[in-house]
């Protein structure tokens, strides 16, 4: 009986000792440059819709409005016909800040939207960032054309 009790006691100690032993199984490791980071890797092909740092025009909104006023030309036919309204464009801000895949979400005139696309396609933004890395992001802009104020776009 003492031998059985001794065997059971030793098995119990062995089980407890084994449970507290360090895990020596091989686990996949992160790349060397990411081993100390607790953030997930960024998917390079993904187009985000919201990130930690959103893209912006260099200098902020006032600089954007100045850029639009300097480069936008109110289409003469639309101005003569007193056609105005809001053109809403959707686009992808690339990792380098350039814009791609620009298309019209809503408009009041094809001439106004063509001018908005022409000017917006030449813009360069400060790119979006996720986990400290530049990423692609879908964004939009609304541009108001007012025939009573043909040199102001907001």
Protein Blocks (a to p, Z undefined) as FASTA:
>chain_A
ZZmmmmmmmmmmmmmmmmmpccfbdcddddfklmmpcbdcddfkbccfbdfbdcddehij
mlmmmmmmmmpccdfklmmnopacdddddddddfkopaehiacfbdcbfklmmmmmmmmm
mpccddddeehiacdddddddddddfklmmbcZZ
